[in-house]
C-alpha cells in the first residue's frame, strides 16, 4: 500500500519518516472514503424512507377515501359489479352493415 501511494514503480521508501507519512496519508484517504461512503448510504437510506412514508400515506388516504365512498353508497366511479350499457353493430367481413 505504501508503495502504491509514493512510488508506483519503485521500491518502498526506507526512511522511517516517509513511511510514517505514507501510512498517515493512506489512513486519512481510507477514513475519508469510508465517511463519504457512509454519507452517500445515509442519503439514499433517507430518501428511501421518505419515499416509503409518502407511499404509505398515499395508500392510507386512498383506502380511507374508498371506505367513505362505500359507506355513503357513492362508489359509482368504482364500477364494481356493474353492467356497462351500450349499442353495437355487426359488420360483414367486407365492411357492410348486417341486419
Beta strands, then each sheet from edge to edge (+ up, - down):
end
